[in-house]
């Protein structure tokens, strides 16, 4: 019983590390099967089997219950991670690809200050902070000429 809990705890730690590393430990070209899902399944198998073992259940019973639990947790976790990665909640556009992109000002930009712009890149609308050496009014067309940070670009007025 104790061995099952130790193995389960180790598997749980690996699953959490894998989740924190966001797919770094996953197999290449594997969209559905994630390391987090697999190790979560191993952890639940060990915990269920260990509990049933502790209550004196026969080995076939705890193996079957552990396996069913593991399949459900592995499938569910891998499915949720797959959906989260494909959700598009984060922009998939590298910031450097924004150079030369045109858009419009949504919050006026003052020299030395910040404003906001909308850019349309690959069918995705991005709202970003922007700086400029000149004042640019609301709804003016702009071009991205530099990248200040992952959330801020330098722009120029297209007039």
Order of alpha helices (4+ residues) and beta strands (2+ residues): alpha-alpha-alpha-beta-beta-beta-beta-beta
